[in-house]
Amino acid sequence: MANEQGRAQRKGPDRLLCSSWDATIRLHNAASPEDVRTFAPSKAPIFDVTWGGGANASKAYSGGLDRSVIETDIETSSYRVIANHDDAVKCVKYLDSANCLVTASWDSTLRIHDPRSSTPSNASSSVVSRLPSKAFSMDAAGDKLVVAMAQRHVMIYDTRNLSSAIEGGSGSPVEPFQKRENSLKFMTRAVRCMPNGQGYASSSIEGRVAVEYFDQSADVQKGHFAFKCHRATVDGVDTVYPVNALTFHPVHGTFATGGGDAVVAIWDPQAKKRLRQFPKYPSSISALSFNADGSRLAIACAVVEEEQGTVPPGARNSLVVRGVGDDCKPKAKA
């Protein structure tokens, strides 16, 4: 199976959209595993993909190593380049509330696009804001957009300002709502927002996850915490694995993490406890996503040389969709 190392997005209970290093996008039907459609909008690895919204609900937007932001029409299998960055496009997110597409790149910019009018030659159809460093991960919920970058930078934007910037046509950069330094001291791998829009979680290469809140009041900030995870003793040596993937359950507010140890775990941020750990998968976890109603969890595994420059025996690229049921429900308080 081709490498499914990319973002798995949710759109309805059964439709799963995946980006891949083999320069394709795949649309899977979780209810019918053999039902897979493949699209090839690029000739380079695709790092991220997102569903459109509103009038663009039948479109997928992707970005990757070729520096282009590409619109794929799922119904007609047609492709259109709507914008370009100066370096690889790492993150792509369609904001339904703001009716715009947001992309973040290794060129240290955040760009806001109106897909209806965006073309590479029409510079006025995109708003460009400089970032302090290259983008690694991005997510949104409610009226907040969070961008995690190199050198521990975190920018939080009010999506209402993004909408105003693209609709007003001024082209002026959008100032962030908050600027933060990630409390995790090593490189960020993933950031995901809480479904209730109150905060976000981020993970790092050093086997840690941090949970943070947007409200800066002292009482709310007391809830901030970080913890160690995805660690094991291997041949008597304490081994730390990167936490490559995060995803929040859309109903219960719990979240799943996936690591270089090929393990997926479910966590309750309110109780600050692990709820469940699934048996090991074939290889390192590269992406996770719950479906729209939280009944299924998509797990992407990718063969990577995480340890000593070798591939573990039996490792393979794969995509697993499993039912989760009560696994993600917080435990009742005693």
N, C-alpha and C positions, 0 to 999 in steps of 0.2 A: 504494500500500500504506500502511496506517495506520502511524504512528510506532511502531517497536518499541524505543523508547528505554527500557530497563529491564533487569532482571536475567534472564539466560537460565540456567535451572537444569538440572542433569542428573538423570535418573532412568531408568535403563536406557539401552541403547545408542542408541535411536532416538527416544525421547520428549523433546521440548523444550518447556518451559513458559516463556512470555514475558509480561512485564507491559508496559503501554503508556500513553503520554500520552493516548490516545483513550479511556481509562476501560475498557479491555477486557483480558482475559487470553486468550492464544491457546495452544492445545496443538497443536504440530506433530509430524508423523511424518517424521523425517529420511529414512526409507527410501521414503516415498511423499509427495513434496512437495505434491501436491494434497490430501492428507488433513490438513485443519486444522479444529479445533473452536474456536469463539469463545465466551467467557463474558463477561458484563457484570455483575459484582458491585457496581459502584460507578458514580456519575455524575460522578466527578472523576478526574483523572489518577492512575494507579497507579504508584507508584515502585518497588515491589519485590514479588516473589512467591517462595514456597518450597514444595516438596513436603512433605507430612506424612510421618510414619514410623510403623512398627508398625501398630496398629489404625487409624491415620489415614492410611495409605499412599495411599488413593484420594482424599485431600483436598488442596487447594491453599490456602495461606494468603497473603493479600496485604494491603498497606497503601499509603496514598497521601495525596493532598491533602485528602481528606474527613475525615482524622483517625481513621478506623475501621480495625480489624483484622478482616478478613472471611475466613470459611471458605467455600470453594467445594467442593461435592461433585462431583467429575468425572463420576461415574457417573450421578447424578440431575439434575445441573445446578441444584441448589438452593444457596442462599446463606444464611449466618448471620453476623451481627455478634457477635463474641465479646469484643471490648474496644474501648475508645476511648482516644485520647491527647488532650492539650490543644493539639496542633499537628500538622502533617503527619507521617505515619509514613514515615520514610525507609528503614528497614532491617527485614527480616523473615527469621528463620532458625529452622528446626525442628531441634532437637538430638536426633538419634536416641539418642545415648548417655545423655542425661538425660531423654528422653521428655517434652520440654516445648517450648513455642514462645517465642522471645525476639524482642522488637521494640524498636527504638530510634527516637527521634523528634527533630524539631526543638524539642520542648518540653523538651529536655535531661533526658530520663529513659530508663532501660532498664527494660523490663517483662517479667516472666516469667509465662507463662500455662500453665495446664493446659487444653488444648482440650476435654477431656471435660466440664468443669464451668464453663468461663469464659463469662460473660455480662456485658454492661455494668453490670447492676444488682447483680452479685455481686462486690463489691470484694475479698472474701477469696480469690477464685480467681486473683488476680494479685498478684505481688510487685513493688513499685516501688522502684527505686534511682535516686537522683539522679546525673546526669552533670554535669561541669563546664562543658559547652557543648553546642550542638546537634550531633546525630549526622549524619555524612556517609556512612559506610560501615561494614560489619560482616561478619565471617566467623568460621568455627570449624573446627578440626581437632583430632582427639585429644581431650584434656581441656581445651583452651584456646579461649576466645572473645575476639576482638579487636574493639574498637570505636574507630574513628577519628573525631575530632570537629573542630569549629572551634577556632581558636587553637592548633593543633598538639597538642591533647590526644590521648593514646592510653591506653585502659584495657584491661587484660588480665584476664579472669576465668577461674577454675577452674570448668569446667562441672559438676563434682561438687557444688560449693557451690550452684549454681543449682538442681540437681535436689533437693538437700536442703531448700532454701528453699521450693520449691513443694509438696513432699511433706509437709513438717512443718507447713505451714499457719500458721506464725508471722507471716507478713507482714512480717518484718523485712528491711530492705534488705540486699543482698549486697555485701560489701566486695570490691574488685578484688584480684586476685593481684599485679598490678603496675600502677603508674602511670608513664607515660612521656611525654616530649615528643618529637614526631616530629622526626627529624633533617632532614627536608625543611622549608625555611623558608617555603614558600608553601602555599596552601590544598590540603588533601588531596582527591583525587578518588576513590581506590579503595584498599581494603586487602584482601589475600587471604592465607590461611594455607597454609603448605607442607603437602602431603599427609601427610608423616611427623610432623607436629605439633611440629616443632622451632623453627619461627619463622614469619615472615610477610614479605610485601613490600607496600609502599605507594607510591602515585604522587601527583604533584602537578600543578597547573596550569602549573608552570614547566618542563615537559619533563624531569622527573627521576623516578627510581625509587630507593627504598632497600630493602635486604634486611637484616632484623634477626632476632635469635635470642632465645628466651625465657631460656635459661640465661645467668645473669649472670656466670659465671666468666670470668676474664681470657682464657683460651685460646679459649673459644667466641666471646667478643665481638670477637676479632681478625678473625673472619670477616664482621663487619658491613661493608657498603659501600654506596655510592650512586653513581649514574652518570647522565649526560645522555643523552637520547634524544628521538626525534620532533622533530628540528630540521632546518631546511633553509635554504638561501640562496635567497631569492625576490627577483628584480630587484636583485640585489646587496646585499640586506639580510638579515642573519641573523634568521631567524624561529623563534620558540619556540612549540610547540603543547602544549596540555594533554594529559596522559596520562589518558584517561578510564576506561580499562578494564584489568583484570588478571585472569589466570586461570592456575592451575598445572595442568600435565599430571598426571593421577592416577597414572601409572605411572613416568614418567622424572624427575619433580621439576623439569623445566624449566618456564618460564612464558612466556605470551604477553602482549604489551602492545598496546593500541590507542589511537591518538591523534587529535587534531583535524586532523592532516594526512592523514587517511583511510588510514593505513598500519597494518598489523599486523606485529609482529616477534616472533621466538621467541628466548629468551635461556637461557643455561646459567649458573645462579647459582654453581655450583662452579668452573667455569672462568672466570667473569666475562667471557663473550664472547657476542656475538650469533651465533646459529646460522643464522637465515634471516630475510629480509624479503620479504613478499609484495607483488605489484604493488598500486598504489593502488586503493581501493574507491570507489564513487560519492560518498560523503560521509563526514563525521566518524564515527569509530568510537565507539559509545556503550556497547556491552556485548560481552563475550566469555565463552564457556564451552566447555570440553571435555565430551564425553559420558563416560559411566561408564567405558568401557574405553580412552579416549584416542584412538580411531580417527578421530574427527571433531571439528571446531572450528566452533562457531556464532559468527557475526560479525554484530552488529546495527549498521547504519549509520543515522544520523539527520541530517537537514538542520538545521544550526544556523548562526547568523550569527557565525562565529568571527572573520572578518576584515572590518574596515572597514564593518560593518553590512550586508554584502551576502551573498547566497547564491551560491556558486561555480556557474558554468555546468555543467549536467549532474548536479548534486547531486540525490539522491533518497533517500527512506526505503526501506530494504530489509533483508532478512534473508538471509544467505548461510550455507550449511552446506557445508564443504569437508572432504574427506579429508586427513589430515596425514601418515599413514605414518611414514617415517623422519625427517620434518622436525623432530620434537621430541626425537629421540634425542641425548644428549650425544655429542660427538665422542670417539673413543677416544684415550687419552693416548699420545703418542709414546714 
